[in-house]
Amino acid sequence: MRSIHDFTVFDRWGGMVYSRQNLAPDDESAGWDGRLNGQLLDPAVFIYVATVEFLDGRVRMFRGNVVLMR
């Protein structure tokens, strides 16, 4: 991967809980830590959307679900 153009996490009602743009793929600190406004969220299913640029210049969108467990 060359870069992550955007990475967004939504709750099951469509509310945005995390969003970052222009991330380096090797930056582990750029990931979502399961918090919203500094508060730990309860276990639940969240939806993510990421737009990734690959080394050959292709850009692809990824979507899926993630389960937050404590």
PQR file of N, CA, C, O and H, with PARSE charges and radii, in Angstrom:
ATOM      1  N   MET A   1       0.842  -1.181   0.000 -0.4000 1.5000
ATOM      2  CA  MET A   1       0.000   0.000   0.000 -0.0000 2.0000
ATOM      3  C   MET A   1       0.881   1.236   0.000  0.5500 1.7000
ATOM      4  O   MET A   1       1.928   1.280   0.646 -0.5500 1.4000
ATOM      5  N   ARG A   2       0.436   2.223  -0.731 -0.4000 1.5000
ATOM      6  CA  ARG A   2       1.124   3.512  -0.739 -0.0000 2.0000
ATOM      7  C   ARG A   2       0.570   4.417   0.351  0.5500 1.7000
ATOM      8  O   ARG A   2       1.328   5.026   1.106 -0.5500 1.4000
ATOM      9  H   ARG A   2      -0.414   2.187  -1.255  0.4000 1.0000
ATOM     10  N   SER A   3      -0.766   4.506   0.432 -0.4000 1.5000
ATOM     11  CA  SER A   3      -1.370   5.348   1.463 -0.0000 2.0000
ATOM     12  C   SER A   3      -2.825   4.946   1.685  0.5500 1.7000
ATOM     13  O   SER A   3      -3.443   4.272   0.861 -0.5500 1.4000
ATOM     14  H   SER A   3      -1.382   4.012  -0.182  0.4000 1.0000
ATOM     15  N   ILE A   4      -3.342   5.379   2.818 -0.4000 1.5000
ATOM     16  CA  ILE A   4      -4.752   5.209   3.128 -0.0000 2.0000
ATOM     17  C   ILE A   4      -5.362   6.594   3.036  0.5500 1.7000
ATOM     18  O   ILE A   4      -5.109   7.448   3.886 -0.5500 1.4000
ATOM     19  H   ILE A   4      -2.840   5.926   3.488  0.4000 1.0000
ATOM     20  N   HIS A   5      -6.166   6.818   2.003 -0.4000 1.5000
ATOM     21  CA  HIS A   5      -6.749   8.145   1.775 -0.0000 2.0000
ATOM     22  C   HIS A   5      -7.699   8.534   2.892  0.5500 1.7000
ATOM     23  O   HIS A   5      -7.676   9.670   3.366 -0.5500 1.4000
ATOM     24  H   HIS A   5      -6.372   6.124   1.313  0.4000 1.0000
ATOM     25  N   ASP A   6      -8.531   7.601   3.311 -0.4000 1.5000
ATOM     26  CA  ASP A   6      -9.427   7.873   4.432 -0.0000 2.0000
ATOM     27  C   ASP A   6      -9.825   6.571   5.098  0.5500 1.7000
ATOM     28  O   ASP A   6      -9.867   5.514   4.468 -0.5500 1.4000
ATOM     29  H   ASP A   6      -8.550   6.678   2.926  0.4000 1.0000
ATOM     30  N   PHE A   7     -10.116   6.670   6.386 -0.4000 1.5000
ATOM     31  CA  PHE A   7     -10.553   5.530   7.188 -0.0000 2.0000
ATOM     32  C   PHE A   7     -11.605   6.062   8.151  0.5500 1.7000
ATOM     33  O   PHE A   7     -11.320   6.939   8.966 -0.5500 1.4000
ATOM     34  H   PHE A   7     -10.082   7.528   6.898  0.4000 1.0000
ATOM     35  N   THR A   8     -12.826   5.527   8.056 -0.4000 1.5000
ATOM     36  CA  THR A   8     -13.939   6.015   8.867 -0.0000 2.0000
ATOM     37  C   THR A   8     -14.657   4.830   9.498  0.5500 1.7000
ATOM     38  O   THR A   8     -14.824   3.782   8.874 -0.5500 1.4000
ATOM     39  H   THR A   8     -13.057   4.814   7.393  0.4000 1.0000
ATOM     40  N   VAL A   9     -15.080   5.016  10.752 -0.4000 1.5000
ATOM     41  CA  VAL A   9     -15.821   3.993  11.488 -0.0000 2.0000
ATOM     42  C   VAL A   9     -17.160   4.601  11.897  0.5500 1.7000
ATOM     43  O   VAL A   9     -17.224   5.729  12.384 -0.5500 1.4000
ATOM     44  H   VAL A   9     -14.944   5.867  11.258  0.4000 1.0000
ATOM     45  N   PHE A  10     -18.233   3.825  11.687 -0.4000 1.5000
ATOM     46  CA  PHE A  10     -19.595   4.255  12.013 -0.0000 2.0000
ATOM     47  C   PHE A  10     -20.224   3.289  13.000  0.5500 1.7000
ATOM     48  O   PHE A  10     -19.896   2.103  13.010 -0.5500 1.4000
ATOM     49  H   PHE A  10     -18.181   2.908  11.291  0.4000 1.0000
ATOM     50  N   ASP A  11     -21.133   3.798  13.837 -0.4000 1.5000
ATOM     51  CA  ASP A  11     -21.915   2.901  14.679 -0.0000 2.0000
ATOM     52  C   ASP A  11     -23.051   2.317  13.838  0.5500 1.7000
ATOM     53  O   ASP A  11     -23.197   2.665  12.667 -0.5500 1.4000
ATOM     54  H   ASP A  11     -21.399   4.762  13.828  0.4000 1.0000
ATOM     55  N   ARG A  12     -23.841   1.446  14.422 -0.4000 1.5000
ATOM     56  CA  ARG A  12     -24.876   0.755  13.631 -0.0000 2.0000
ATOM     57  C   ARG A  12     -26.012   1.664  13.196  0.5500 1.7000
ATOM     58  O   ARG A  12     -26.823   1.268  12.358 -0.5500 1.4000
ATOM     59  H   ARG A  12     -23.722   1.164  15.374  0.4000 1.0000
ATOM     60  N   TRP A  13     -26.093   2.863  13.739 -0.4000 1.5000
ATOM     61  CA  TRP A  13     -27.110   3.834  13.329 -0.0000 2.0000
ATOM     62  C   TRP A  13     -26.570   4.826  12.307  0.5500 1.7000
ATOM     63  O   TRP A  13     -27.280   5.740  11.887 -0.5500 1.4000
ATOM     64  H   TRP A  13     -25.434   3.185  14.420  0.4000 1.0000
ATOM     65  N   GLY A  14     -25.314   4.646  11.908 -0.4000 1.5000
ATOM     66  CA  GLY A  14     -24.717   5.518  10.903 -0.0000 2.0000
ATOM     67  C   GLY A  14     -23.985   6.720  11.453  0.5500 1.7000
ATOM     68  O   GLY A  14     -23.505   7.555  10.687 -0.5500 1.4000
ATOM     69  H   GLY A  14     -24.737   3.904  12.250  0.4000 1.0000
ATOM     70  N   GLY A  15     -23.891   6.825  12.771 -0.4000 1.5000
ATOM     71  CA  GLY A  15     -23.153   7.932  13.370 -0.0000 2.0000
ATOM     72  C   GLY A  15     -21.654   7.697  13.276  0.5500 1.7000
ATOM     73  O   GLY A  15     -21.174   6.607  13.589 -0.5500 1.4000
ATOM     74  H   GLY A  15     -24.282   6.147  13.393  0.4000 1.0000
ATOM     75  N   MET A  16     -20.919   8.704  12.848 -0.4000 1.5000
ATOM     76  CA  MET A  16     -19.474   8.570  12.707 -0.0000 2.0000
ATOM     77  C   MET A  16     -18.821   8.584  14.091  0.5500 1.7000
ATOM     78  O   MET A  16     -19.058   9.497  14.882 -0.5500 1.4000
ATOM     79  H   MET A  16     -21.310   9.589  12.594  0.4000 1.0000
ATOM     80  N   VAL A  17     -18.007   7.580  14.379 -0.4000 1.5000
ATOM     81  CA  VAL A  17     -17.315   7.524  15.656 -0.0000 2.0000
ATOM     82  C   VAL A  17     -15.808   7.756  15.513  0.5500 1.7000
ATOM     83  O   VAL A  17     -15.128   8.019  16.505 -0.5500 1.4000
ATOM     84  H   VAL A  17     -17.815   6.838  13.736  0.4000 1.0000
ATOM     85  N   TYR A  18     -15.282   7.659  14.287 -0.4000 1.5000
ATOM     86  CA  TYR A  18     -13.849   7.864  14.057 -0.0000 2.0000
ATOM     87  C   TYR A  18     -13.632   8.172  12.585  0.5500 1.7000
ATOM     88  O   TYR A  18     -14.276   7.576  11.721 -0.5500 1.4000
ATOM     89  H   TYR A  18     -15.834   7.446  13.481  0.4000 1.0000
ATOM     90  N   SER A  19     -12.722   9.105  12.294 -0.4000 1.5000
ATOM     91  CA  SER A  19     -12.379   9.399  10.909 -0.0000 2.0000
ATOM     92  C   SER A  19     -10.987  10.007  10.849  0.5500 1.7000
ATOM     93  O   SER A  19     -10.657  10.911  11.616 -0.5500 1.4000
ATOM     94  H   SER A  19     -12.199   9.589  12.995  0.4000 1.0000
ATOM     95  N   ARG A  20     -10.173   9.497   9.922 -0.4000 1.5000
ATOM     96  CA  ARG A  20      -8.829  10.041   9.674 -0.0000 2.0000
ATOM     97  C   ARG A  20      -8.584  10.010   8.176  0.5500 1.7000
ATOM     98  O   ARG A  20      -9.145   9.180   7.461 -0.5500 1.4000
ATOM     99  H   ARG A  20     -10.441   8.763   9.299  0.4000 1.0000
ATOM    100  N   GLN A  21      -7.739  10.925   7.706 -0.4000 1.5000
ATOM    101  CA  GLN A  21      -7.401  11.004   6.292 -0.0000 2.0000
ATOM    102  C   GLN A  21      -5.881  11.001   6.122  0.5500 1.7000
ATOM    103  O   GLN A  21      -5.128  11.366   7.024 -0.5500 1.4000
ATOM    104  H   GLN A  21      -7.284  11.600   8.286  0.4000 1.0000
ATOM    105  N   ASN A  22      -5.466  10.575   4.933 -0.4000 1.5000
ATOM    106  CA  ASN A  22      -4.053  10.599   4.522 -0.0000 2.0000
ATOM    107  C   ASN A  22      -3.138   9.925   5.544  0.5500 1.7000
ATOM    108  O   ASN A  22      -2.254  10.553   6.126 -0.5500 1.4000
ATOM    109  H   ASN A  22      -6.079  10.279   4.200  0.4000 1.0000
ATOM    110  N   LEU A  23      -3.374   8.646   5.741 -0.4000 1.5000
ATOM    111  CA  LEU A  23      -2.607   7.872   6.710 -0.0000 2.0000
ATOM    112  C   LEU A  23      -1.512   7.070   6.020  0.5500 1.7000
ATOM    113  O   LEU A  23      -1.687   6.600   4.896 -0.5500 1.4000
ATOM    114  H   LEU A  23      -4.092   8.136   5.269  0.4000 1.0000
ATOM    115  N   ALA A  24      -0.393   6.920   6.697 -0.4000 1.5000
ATOM    116  CA  ALA A  24       0.647   6.012   6.226 -0.0000 2.0000
ATOM    117  C   ALA A  24       0.240   4.591   6.623  0.5500 1.7000
ATOM    118  O   ALA A  24      -0.204   4.379   7.752 -0.5500 1.4000
ATOM    119  H   ALA A  24      -0.251   7.302   7.610  0.4000 1.0000
ATOM    120  N   PRO A  25       0.382   3.620   5.727 -0.5600 1.5000
ATOM    121  CA  PRO A  25      -0.070   2.262   6.046  0.2800 2.0000
ATOM    122  C   PRO A  25       0.694   1.613   7.200  0.5500 1.7000
ATOM    123  O   PRO A  25       0.205   0.650   7.791 -0.5500 1.4000
ATOM    124  N   ASP A  26       1.863   2.111   7.527 -0.4000 1.5000
ATOM    125  CA  ASP A  26       2.645   1.516   8.618 -0.0000 2.0000
ATOM    126  C   ASP A  26       2.525   2.297   9.929  0.5500 1.7000
ATOM    127  O   ASP A  26       3.280   2.040  10.866 -0.5500 1.4000
ATOM    128  H   ASP A  26       2.261   2.893   7.047  0.4000 1.0000
ATOM    129  N   ASP A  27       1.592   3.242  10.008 -0.4000 1.5000
ATOM    130  CA  ASP A  27       1.395   4.054  11.208 -0.0000 2.0000
ATOM    131  C   ASP A  27       0.367   3.392  12.117  0.5500 1.7000
ATOM    132  O   ASP A  27      -0.834   3.619  11.968 -0.5500 1.4000
ATOM    133  H   ASP A  27       0.979   3.451   9.246  0.4000 1.0000
ATOM    134  N   GLU A  28       0.833   2.574  13.057 -0.4000 1.5000
ATOM    135  CA  GLU A  28      -0.077   1.850  13.946 -0.0000 2.0000
ATOM    136  C   GLU A  28      -0.862   2.782  14.866  0.5500 1.7000
ATOM    137  O   GLU A  28      -1.934   2.410  15.342 -0.5500 1.4000
ATOM    138  H   GLU A  28       1.808   2.389  13.178  0.4000 1.0000
ATOM    139  N   SER A  29      -0.362   3.961  15.120 -0.4000 1.5000
ATOM    140  CA  SER A  29      -1.061   4.898  16.003 -0.0000 2.0000
ATOM    141  C   SER A  29      -2.273   5.534  15.330  0.5500 1.7000
ATOM    142  O   SER A  29      -3.062   6.206  15.994 -0.5500 1.4000
ATOM    143  H   SER A  29       0.509   4.264  14.733  0.4000 1.0000
ATOM    144  N   ALA A  30      -2.430   5.335  14.036 -0.4000 1.5000
ATOM    145  CA  ALA A  30      -3.533   5.945  13.300 -0.0000 2.0000
ATOM    146  C   ALA A  30      -4.824   5.136  13.374  0.5500 1.7000
ATOM    147  O   ALA A  30      -5.863   5.598  12.901 -0.5500 1.4000
ATOM    148  H   ALA A  30      -1.789   4.789  13.497  0.4000 1.0000
ATOM    149  N   GLY A  31      -4.779   3.963  13.945 -0.4000 1.5000
ATOM    150  CA  GLY A  31      -5.974   3.121  14.023 -0.0000 2.0000
ATOM    151  C   GLY A  31      -6.948   3.588  15.088  0.5500 1.7000
ATOM    152  O   GLY A  31      -6.614   4.405  15.947 -0.5500 1.4000
ATOM    153  H   GLY A  31      -3.935   3.588  14.328  0.4000 1.0000
ATOM    154  N   TRP A  32      -8.151   3.057  15.017 -0.4000 1.5000
ATOM    155  CA  TRP A  32      -9.208   3.390  15.983 -0.0000 2.0000
ATOM    156  C   TRP A  32      -9.011   2.560  17.241  0.5500 1.7000
ATOM    157  O   TRP A  32      -8.766   1.357  17.154 -0.5500 1.4000
ATOM    158  H   TRP A  32      -8.422   2.394  14.319  0.4000 1.0000
ATOM    159  N   ASP A  33      -9.114   3.185  18.406 -0.4000 1.5000
ATOM    160  CA  ASP A  33      -8.888   2.495  19.673 -0.0000 2.0000
ATOM    161  C   ASP A  33     -10.170   2.145  20.425  0.5500 1.7000
ATOM    162  O   ASP A  33     -10.112   1.781  21.600 -0.5500 1.4000
ATOM    163  H   ASP A  33      -9.314   4.162  18.476  0.4000 1.0000
ATOM    164  N   GLY A  34     -11.326   2.249  19.767 -0.4000 1.5000
ATOM    165  CA  GLY A  34     -12.584   1.885  20.404 -0.0000 2.0000
ATOM    166  C   GLY A  34     -13.157   2.979  21.292  0.5500 1.7000
ATOM    167  O   GLY A  34     -14.001   2.707  22.145 -0.5500 1.4000
ATOM    168  H   GLY A  34     -11.373   2.544  18.813  0.4000 1.0000
ATOM    169  N   ARG A  35     -12.709   4.199  21.102 -0.4000 1.5000
ATOM    170  CA  ARG A  35     -13.190   5.329  21.903 -0.0000 2.0000
ATOM    171  C   ARG A  35     -13.946   6.323  21.041  0.5500 1.7000
ATOM    172  O   ARG A  35     -13.752   6.396  19.828 -0.5500 1.4000
ATOM    173  H   ARG A  35     -12.023   4.420  20.409  0.4000 1.0000
ATOM    174  N   LEU A  36     -14.801   7.076  21.687 -0.4000 1.5000
ATOM    175  CA  LEU A  36     -15.491   8.204  21.077 -0.0000 2.0000
ATOM    176  C   LEU A  36     -15.408   9.354  22.061  0.5500 1.7000
ATOM    177  O   LEU A  36     -15.875   9.243  23.195 -0.5500 1.4000
ATOM    178  H   LEU A  36     -14.958   7.017  22.673  0.4000 1.0000
ATOM    179  N   ASN A  37     -14.817  10.457  21.632 -0.4000 1.5000
ATOM    180  CA  ASN A  37     -14.618  11.628  22.494 -0.0000 2.0000
ATOM    181  C   ASN A  37     -13.902  11.264  23.794  0.5500 1.7000
ATOM    182  O   ASN A  37     -14.229  11.781  24.862 -0.5500 1.4000
ATOM    183  H   ASN A  37     -14.438  10.547  20.711  0.4000 1.0000
ATOM    184  N   GLY A  38     -12.917  10.365  23.687 -0.4000 1.5000
ATOM    185  CA  GLY A  38     -12.119   9.970  24.836 -0.0000 2.0000
ATOM    186  C   GLY A  38     -12.743   8.923  25.734  0.5500 1.7000
ATOM    187  O   GLY A  38     -12.096   8.459  26.673 -0.5500 1.4000
ATOM    188  H   GLY A  38     -12.651   9.945  22.819  0.4000 1.0000
ATOM    189  N   GLN A  39     -13.979   8.537  25.475 -0.4000 1.5000
ATOM    190  CA  GLN A  39     -14.682   7.561  26.311 -0.0000 2.0000
ATOM    191  C   GLN A  39     -14.707   6.197  25.622  0.5500 1.7000
ATOM    192  O   GLN A  39     -14.976   6.103  24.424 -0.5500 1.4000
ATOM    193  H   GLN A  39     -14.505   8.913  24.712  0.4000 1.0000
ATOM    194  N   LEU A  40     -14.423   5.142  26.391 -0.4000 1.5000
ATOM    195  CA  LEU A  40     -14.498   3.793  25.841 -0.0000 2.0000
ATOM    196  C   LEU A  40     -15.940   3.474  25.457  0.5500 1.7000
ATOM    197  O   LEU A  40     -16.870   3.727  26.224 -0.5500 1.4000
ATOM    198  H   LEU A  40     -14.205   5.219  27.364  0.4000 1.0000
ATOM    199  N   LEU A  41     -16.110   2.921  24.272 -0.4000 1.5000
ATOM    200  CA  LEU A  41     -17.443   2.528  23.829 -0.0000 2.0000
ATOM    201  C   LEU A  41     -17.773   1.121  24.320  0.5500 1.7000
ATOM    202  O   LEU A  41     -16.878   0.305  24.542 -0.5500 1.4000
ATOM    203  H   LEU A  41     -15.355   2.716  23.649  0.4000 1.0000
ATOM    204  N   ASP A  42     -19.046   0.852  24.485 -0.4000 1.5000
ATOM    205  CA  ASP A  42     -19.497  -0.480  24.867 -0.0000 2.0000
ATOM    206  C   ASP A  42     -19.295  -1.446  23.704  0.5500 1.7000
ATOM    207  O   ASP A  42     -19.253  -1.021  22.550 -0.5500 1.4000
ATOM    208  H   ASP A  42     -19.772   1.515  24.305  0.4000 1.0000
ATOM    209  N   PRO A  43     -19.169  -2.737  23.993 -0.5600 1.5000
ATOM    210  CA  PRO A  43     -19.057  -3.724  22.924  0.2800 2.0000
ATOM    211  C   PRO A  43     -20.246  -3.610  21.957  0.5500 1.7000
ATOM    212  O   PRO A  43     -21.395  -3.464  22.372 -0.5500 1.4000
ATOM    213  N   ALA A  44     -19.934  -3.679  20.673 -0.4000 1.5000
ATOM    214  CA  ALA A  44     -20.959  -3.552  19.632 -0.0000 2.0000
ATOM    215  C   ALA A  44     -20.332  -3.872  18.282  0.5500 1.7000
ATOM    216  O   ALA A  44     -19.129  -4.112  18.181 -0.5500 1.4000
ATOM    217  H   ALA A  44     -19.000  -3.797  20.336  0.4000 1.0000
ATOM    218  N   VAL A  45     -21.158  -3.872  17.259 -0.4000 1.5000
ATOM    219  CA  VAL A  45     -20.696  -4.035  15.883 -0.0000 2.0000
ATOM    220  C   VAL A  45     -20.605  -2.652  15.251  0.5500 1.7000
ATOM    221  O   VAL A  45     -21.526  -1.844  15.370 -0.5500 1.4000
ATOM    222  H   VAL A  45     -22.136  -3.677  17.341  0.4000 1.0000
ATOM    223  N   PHE A  46     -19.485  -2.384  14.575 -0.4000 1.5000
ATOM    224  CA  PHE A  46     -19.255  -1.113  13.910 -0.0000 2.0000
ATOM    225  C   PHE A  46     -18.937  -1.376  12.443  0.5500 1.7000
ATOM    226  O   PHE A  46     -18.494  -2.466  12.079 -0.5500 1.4000
ATOM    227  H   PHE A  46     -18.737  -3.041  14.478  0.4000 1.0000
ATOM    228  N   ILE A  47     -19.165  -0.381  11.616 -0.4000 1.5000
ATOM    229  CA  ILE A  47     -18.915  -0.476  10.177 -0.0000 2.0000
ATOM    230  C   ILE A  47     -17.716   0.400   9.853  0.5500 1.7000
ATOM    231  O   ILE A  47     -17.613   1.527  10.340 -0.5500 1.4000
ATOM    232  H   ILE A  47     -19.525   0.504  11.912  0.4000 1.0000
ATOM    233  N   TYR A  48     -16.812  -0.117   9.034 -0.4000 1.5000
ATOM    234  CA  TYR A  48     -15.678   0.699   8.599 -0.0000 2.0000
ATOM    235  C   TYR A  48     -15.709   0.867   7.082  0.5500 1.7000
ATOM    236  O   TYR A  48     -16.217   0.016   6.352 -0.5500 1.4000
ATOM    237  H   TYR A  48     -16.896  -1.031   8.638  0.4000 1.0000
ATOM    238  N   VAL A  49     -15.151   1.987   6.632 -0.4000 1.5000
ATOM    239  CA  VAL A  49     -14.964   2.272   5.208 -0.0000 2.0000
ATOM    240  C   VAL A  49     -13.562   2.841   5.066  0.5500 1.7000
ATOM    241  O   VAL A  49     -13.197   3.776   5.778 -0.5500 1.4000
ATOM    242  H   VAL A  49     -14.738   2.678   7.225  0.4000 1.0000
ATOM    243  N   ALA A  50     -12.776   2.288   4.157 -0.4000 1.5000
ATOM    244  CA  ALA A  50     -11.415   2.766   3.936 -0.0000 2.0000
ATOM    245  C   ALA A  50     -11.147   2.868   2.444  0.5500 1.7000
ATOM    246  O   ALA A  50     -11.520   1.978   1.680 -0.5500 1.4000
ATOM    247  H   ALA A  50     -13.073   1.528   3.578  0.4000 1.0000
ATOM    248  N   THR A  51     -10.507   3.939   2.030 -0.4000 1.5000
ATOM    249  CA  THR A  51     -10.072   4.105   0.651 -0.0000 2.0000
ATOM    250  C   THR A  51      -8.553   4.018   0.643  0.5500 1.7000
ATOM    251  O   THR A  51      -7.872   4.818   1.285 -0.5500 1.4000
ATOM    252  H   THR A  51     -10.203   4.663   2.650  0.4000 1.0000
ATOM    253  N   VAL A  52      -8.023   3.032  -0.095 -0.4000 1.5000
ATOM    254  CA  VAL A  52      -6.605   2.711  -0.063 -0.0000 2.0000
ATOM    255  C   VAL A  52      -5.999   2.884  -1.450  0.5500 1.7000
ATOM    256  O   VAL A  52      -6.596   2.496  -2.454 -0.5500 1.4000
ATOM    257  H   VAL A  52      -8.576   2.382  -0.617  0.4000 1.0000
ATOM    258  N   GLU A  53      -4.798   3.474  -1.493 -0.4000 1.5000
ATOM    259  CA  GLU A  53      -4.055   3.572  -2.750 -0.0000 2.0000
ATOM    260  C   GLU A  53      -2.894   2.587  -2.696  0.5500 1.7000
ATOM    261  O   GLU A  53      -2.118   2.571  -1.741 -0.5500 1.4000
ATOM    262  H   GLU A  53      -4.313   3.789  -0.677  0.4000 1.0000
ATOM    263  N   PHE A  54      -2.788   1.762  -3.742 -0.4000 1.5000
ATOM    264  CA  PHE A  54      -1.732   0.760  -3.827 -0.0000 2.0000
ATOM    265  C   PHE A  54      -0.517   1.314  -4.558  0.5500 1.7000
ATOM    266  O   PHE A  54      -0.588   2.377  -5.175 -0.5500 1.4000
ATOM    267  H   PHE A  54      -3.418   1.774  -4.518  0.4000 1.0000
ATOM    268  N   LEU A  55       0.591   0.596  -4.488 -0.4000 1.5000
ATOM    269  CA  LEU A  55       1.842   1.055  -5.079 -0.0000 2.0000
ATOM    270  C   LEU A  55       1.744   1.290  -6.581  0.5500 1.7000
ATOM    271  O   LEU A  55       2.444   2.148  -7.120 -0.5500 1.4000
ATOM    272  H   LEU A  55       0.649  -0.267  -3.987  0.4000 1.0000
ATOM    273  N   ASP A  56       0.887   0.540  -7.259 -0.4000 1.5000
ATOM    274  CA  ASP A  56       0.741   0.694  -8.706 -0.0000 2.0000
ATOM    275  C   ASP A  56      -0.229   1.821  -9.078  0.5500 1.7000
ATOM    276  O   ASP A  56      -0.528   2.008 -10.258 -0.5500 1.4000
ATOM    277  H   ASP A  56       0.318  -0.157  -6.821  0.4000 1.0000
ATOM    278  N   GLY A  57      -0.725   2.572  -8.088 -0.4000 1.5000
ATOM    279  CA  GLY A  57      -1.614   3.700  -8.351 -0.0000 2.0000
ATOM    280  C   GLY A  57      -3.094   3.374  -8.288  0.5500 1.7000
ATOM    281  O   GLY A  57      -3.924   4.283  -8.307 -0.5500 1.4000
ATOM    282  H   GLY A  57      -0.482   2.420  -7.130  0.4000 1.0000
ATOM    283  N   ARG A  58      -3.446   2.088  -8.214 -0.4000 1.5000
ATOM    284  CA  ARG A  58      -4.860   1.723  -8.094 -0.0000 2.0000
ATOM    285  C   ARG A  58      -5.412   2.204  -6.766  0.5500 1.7000
ATOM    286  O   ARG A  58      -4.727   2.168  -5.744 -0.5500 1.4000
ATOM    287  H   ARG A  58      -2.772   1.350  -8.198  0.4000 1.0000
ATOM    288  N   VAL A  59      -6.659   2.657  -6.789 -0.4000 1.5000
ATOM    289  CA  VAL A  59      -7.341   3.084  -5.575 -0.0000 2.0000
ATOM    290  C   VAL A  59      -8.562   2.185  -5.404  0.5500 1.7000
ATOM    291  O   VAL A  59      -9.327   1.979  -6.346 -0.5500 1.4000
ATOM    292  H   VAL A  59      -7.216   2.687  -7.619  0.4000 1.0000
ATOM    293  N   ARG A  60      -8.738   1.653  -4.200 -0.4000 1.5000
ATOM    294  CA  ARG A  60      -9.839   0.730  -3.947 -0.0000 2.0000
ATOM    295  C   ARG A  60     -10.493   1.053  -2.601  0.5500 1.7000
ATOM    296  O   ARG A  60      -9.819   1.425  -1.640 -0.5500 1.4000
ATOM    297  H   ARG A  60      -8.117   1.820  -3.435  0.4000 1.0000
ATOM    298  N   MET A  61     -11.816   0.903  -2.553 -0.4000 1.5000
ATOM    299  CA  MET A  61     -12.555   1.118  -1.320 -0.0000 2.0000
ATOM    300  C   MET A  61     -12.848  -0.224  -0.671  0.5500 1.7000
ATOM    301  O   MET A  61     -13.249  -1.176  -1.341 -0.5500 1.4000
ATOM    302  H   MET A  61     -12.363   0.601  -3.333  0.4000 1.0000
ATOM    303  N   PHE A  62     -12.646  -0.292   0.634 -0.4000 1.5000
ATOM    304  CA  PHE A  62     -12.948  -1.475   1.418 -0.0000 2.0000
ATOM    305  C   PHE A  62     -14.019  -1.107   2.434  0.5500 1.7000
ATOM    306  O   PHE A  62     -13.990  -0.024   3.017 -0.5500 1.4000
ATOM    307  H   PHE A  62     -12.321   0.482   1.178  0.4000 1.0000
ATOM    308  N   ARG A  63     -14.971  -2.023   2.641 -0.4000 1.5000
ATOM    309  CA  ARG A  63     -16.029  -1.840   3.638 -0.0000 2.0000
ATOM    310  C   ARG A  63     -16.230  -3.141   4.371  0.5500 1.7000
ATOM    311  O   ARG A  63     -16.029  -4.223   3.821 -0.5500 1.4000
ATOM    312  H   ARG A  63     -14.995  -2.904   2.167  0.4000 1.0000
ATOM    313  N   GLY A  64     -16.630  -3.022   5.622 -0.4000 1.5000
ATOM    314  CA  GLY A  64     -16.884  -4.233   6.391 -0.0000 2.0000
ATOM    315  C   GLY A  64     -17.364  -3.912   7.787  0.5500 1.7000
ATOM    316  O   GLY A  64     -17.626  -2.761   8.137 -0.5500 1.4000
ATOM    317  H   GLY A  64     -16.794  -2.143   6.070  0.4000 1.0000
ATOM    318  N   ASN A  65     -17.469  -4.970   8.573 -0.4000 1.5000
ATOM    319  CA  ASN A  65     -17.909  -4.861   9.966 -0.0000 2.0000
ATOM    320  C   ASN A  65     -16.768  -5.255  10.872  0.5500 1.7000
ATOM    321  O   ASN A  65     -15.914  -6.063  10.506 -0.5500 1.4000
ATOM    322  H   ASN A  65     -17.256  -5.905   8.288  0.4000 1.0000
ATOM    323  N   VAL A  66     -16.762  -4.682  12.047 -0.4000 1.5000
ATOM    324  CA  VAL A  66     -15.810  -5.063  13.077 -0.0000 2.0000
ATOM    325  C   VAL A  66     -16.554  -5.132  14.399  0.5500 1.7000
ATOM    326  O   VAL A  66     -17.410  -4.292  14.679 -0.5500 1.4000
ATOM    327  H   VAL A  66     -17.456  -4.026  12.344  0.4000 1.0000
ATOM    328  N   VAL A  67     -16.231  -6.125  15.208 -0.4000 1.5000
ATOM    329  CA  VAL A  67     -16.865  -6.284  16.514 -0.0000 2.0000
ATOM    330  C   VAL A  67     -15.922  -5.739  17.576  0.5500 1.7000
ATOM    331  O   VAL A  67     -14.783  -6.191  17.694 -0.5500 1.4000
ATOM    332  H   VAL A  67     -15.536  -6.807  14.981  0.4000 1.0000
ATOM    333  N   LEU A  68     -16.391  -4.782  18.337 -0.4000 1.5000
ATOM    334  CA  LEU A  68     -15.622  -4.239  19.452 -0.0000 2.0000
ATOM    335  C   LEU A  68     -15.934  -5.083  20.687  0.5500 1.7000
ATOM    336  O   LEU A  68     -17.083  -5.168  21.119 -0.5500 1.4000
ATOM    337  H   LEU A  68     -17.316  -4.415  18.241  0.4000 1.0000
ATOM    338  N   MET A  69     -14.903  -5.701  21.246 -0.4000 1.5000
ATOM    339  CA  MET A  69     -15.078  -6.565  22.433 -0.0000 2.0000
ATOM    340  C   MET A  69     -14.183  -6.041  23.537  0.5500 1.7000
ATOM    341  O   MET A  69     -13.098  -5.520  23.280 -0.5500 1.4000
ATOM    342  H   MET A  69     -13.969  -5.632  20.896  0.4000 1.0000
ATOM    343  N   ARG A  70     -14.635  -6.179  24.736 -0.4000 1.5000
ATOM    344  CA  ARG A  70     -13.831  -5.768  25.901 -0.0000 2.0000
ATOM    345  C   ARG A  70     -13.606  -6.967  26.796  0.5500 1.7000
ATOM    346  O   ARG A  70     -12.954  -6.849  27.833 -0.5500 1.4000
ATOM    347  H   ARG A  70     -15.517  -6.601  24.945  0.4000 1.0000
TER
END
